[in-house]
Amino acid sequence: MTETGTPLRRKPAQRRSAERVQRMLDACAEILDEAGYDGLSTTRIAQRAGVAIGSVYQFFPDKRAVAQALALRNLEEFGDRIGVLLDELPARSWSQLVGRAIDIFVEMHRTVPGFRVLRFGDVADLHLLDESEDNNAVVADRLRELIVQTTGVADSPELERAFAITVESADALIKMAFRRAADGDDAVIGEAKGLIQTYLSGYLEQ
């Protein structure tokens, strides 16, 4: 997956600074799990990360920018996990890839701190990943690019629309699964995978 822009005021030049920024993002994730986005503040991030408040402002103008950096880290991790998946799949069929991508999305909800609250940024801003596209559109574009690259299916405006619908649908259904059960309702997740694979078959099996 390609990288989007950075919300950092400046990129850390030294390893120690980069590690400090990652501690801030880890602190942001922990606070999101505990108190939600409304409970997030730069002061709390600094306290949890064990850094001076000036260190936060050295790299981030406000809490939104910290959340944006965390959302971008989430997107990068999602992309990395998809990359590992592509190396593991013996046959890169679109159906396997889509099903396993949903599994990865669910697993991140269960295991990645702050992800269930922030995901790819909607709780903070619908355009947190990219000012020109909403967050789900960014994710849909990345997934469509992977399908096109790995399966050889022809790209088209119709496929772009189909993946936009797919990501919106998957997002809503995964939210439903986690409303129904703390760790995600497996029955709902299974129905979501079947629904999405059936829908996309009309575009990817032509």
C-alpha positions in Angstrom: 0.0 0.0 0.0 1.3 3.5 -0.8 1.9 5.9 1.9 -0.2 9.1 2.3 1.0 12.4 3.6 2.3 12.9 7.1 0.7 15.1 9.9 4.1 15.6 11.5 5.3 19.2 11.9 8.7 17.7 11.2 10.1 14.2 10.8 12.3 13.0 13.6 15.9 13.1 12.5 17.3 10.7 15.1 16.4 7.3 16.2 15.7 8.5 19.8 13.3 11.1 18.4 11.5 8.5 16.2 11.1 6.2 19.2 9.6 9.1 21.2 7.1 9.8 18.5 6.1 6.1 18.5 5.7 6.3 22.3 3.3 9.2 21.8 1.3 7.2 19.2 1.2 4.2 21.6 0.0 6.5 24.4 -2.7 8.0 22.0 -3.9 4.4 21.3 -4.1 3.5 25.0 -6.1 6.7 25.8 -8.5 6.1 22.9 -9.3 2.6 24.3 -9.8 4.0 27.8 -11.5 7.3 27.2 -12.4 7.6 23.5 -11.5 10.5 21.2 -13.3 13.0 23.4 -11.0 12.0 26.3 -7.9 12.5 24.2 -5.7 15.5 24.8 -2.1 16.5 24.1 -1.5 16.8 27.9 -2.7 13.2 28.5 -0.6 11.9 25.6 2.5 13.6 27.0 1.8 12.2 30.5 1.2 8.7 29.3 4.2 8.7 27.0 6.5 10.1 29.7 7.5 13.1 27.7 7.3 16.9 28.2 4.3 18.6 26.6 6.8 20.6 24.5 8.0 17.3 22.9 4.4 16.6 21.7 4.1 20.1 20.2 7.6 19.7 18.6 6.1 17.1 16.3 2.3 17.6 16.4 0.2 20.8 16.4 -2.8 19.2 18.2 -4.5 16.0 19.2 -6.1 15.6 15.8 -2.6 15.4 14.2 -1.6 12.7 16.7 -4.7 10.8 15.9 -4.0 11.2 12.2 -0.5 9.8 12.6 -2.0 6.9 14.5 -4.6 6.3 11.7 -1.8 6.3 9.1 0.1 3.8 11.2 -3.0 1.7 11.3 -3.3 1.9 7.5 0.4 1.0 7.1 0.0 -2.0 9.4 -3.1 -3.1 7.5 -1.1 -2.9 4.3 1.9 -4.8 5.7 -0.4 -7.6 6.9 -2.0 -7.7 3.5 1.5 -7.9 2.0 2.3 -10.9 4.2 -0.9 -12.5 3.2 -0.1 -12.1 -0.5 3.2 -13.9 0.0 1.4 -16.8 1.9 -1.5 -17.4 -0.5 -0.5 -20.2 -2.9 -3.1 -19.1 -5.4 -3.9 -15.4 -5.4 -7.5 -15.6 -6.1 -9.5 -12.4 -5.4 -12.0 -14.4 -3.2 -9.3 -15.7 -0.9 -7.7 -12.3 -0.7 -11.0 -10.4 0.1 -11.9 -13.0 2.7 -8.6 -12.9 4.4 -8.5 -9.1 4.3 -11.7 -9.1 6.3 -10.1 -11.5 8.8 -7.1 -9.1 9.1 -9.4 -6.1 9.7 -11.3 -8.1 12.4 -8.0 -9.2 14.0 -6.8 -5.7 14.2 -10.0 -4.7 16.0 -9.3 -7.4 18.5 -5.6 -6.9 19.1 -4.3 -3.5 18.0 -4.6 -0.9 20.7 -6.8 2.0 19.8 -7.9 0.5 16.5 -11.5 -0.4 17.5 -12.0 3.3 18.4 -10.0 5.1 15.7 -9.8 2.5 12.9 -8.6 4.6 10.0 -9.7 7.9 11.5 -13.4 8.4 11.2 -13.9 9.2 14.9 -11.6 12.2 14.5 -12.4 13.3 10.9 -13.9 11.6 7.8 -11.0 13.0 5.8 -8.2 12.2 8.3 -6.1 10.1 5.9 -6.4 12.4 2.9 -8.0 15.8 2.5 -9.4 15.0 -0.9 -11.0 11.6 -0.1 -12.9 10.2 2.8 -11.0 7.5 4.9 -13.0 4.5 3.5 -12.3 5.7 0.0 -8.5 5.7 0.7 -8.8 2.1 2.0 -11.0 1.0 -1.0 -8.5 2.5 -3.5 -5.6 0.6 -1.8 -7.5 -2.7 -1.8 -8.6 -2.3 -5.4 -5.0 -1.6 -6.5 -3.9 -4.8 -4.8 -6.6 -6.9 -6.5 -5.8 -5.4 -9.9 -2.0 -6.0 -9.4 -2.3 -9.5 -8.0 -5.1 -11.0 -10.1 -4.8 -9.2 -13.4 -8.4 -8.1 -13.4 -9.0 -5.0 -15.5 -9.4 -1.7 -13.5 -12.4 0.4 -14.4 -14.7 3.1 -12.9 -17.2 0.4 -12.2 -14.7 -1.6 -10.2 -13.7 1.6 -8.3 -17.4 2.1 -7.4 -17.7 -1.6 -6.4 -14.8 -1.4 -4.0 -16.1 1.8 -2.5 -19.4 0.0 -1.8 -17.5 -3.1 -0.5 -15.5 -1.1 2.0 -18.5 0.9 3.3 -20.5 -2.4 3.6 -17.7 -4.3 5.4 -17.1 -1.3 7.7 -20.8 -1.2 8.7 -21.0 -4.9 9.2 -17.8 -5.2 11.3 -19.1 -2.4 13.5 -22.3 -4.4 13.9 -20.4 -7.5 14.8 -18.5 -5.6 17.6 -21.7 -4.1 18.9 -23.2 -7.5 19.3 -20.2 -9.1 21.0 -17.2 -7.6 22.7 -14.8 -9.7 20.6 -16.9 -9.5 17.4 -19.8 -11.8 16.6 -18.3 -14.5 14.4 -21.7 -15.3 12.8 -22.1 -11.7 11.6 -18.4 -11.6 10.4 -19.0 -14.8 8.4 -22.2 -13.4 6.8 -20.3 -10.2 6.0 -17.6 -12.2 4.2 -20.1 -14.2 2.2 -22.1 -11.1 1.3 -19.1 -9.2 0.0 -17.6 -12.1 -1.9 -20.9 -12.7 -3.6 -21.3 -9.0 -4.5 -17.8 -8.7 -5.9 -18.1 -11.8 -8.0 -20.4 -9.8 -10.3 -17.4 -7.6 -11.1 -14.4 -9.9 -10.7 -15.7 -13.1 -12.4 -16.5 -11.7 -15.9 
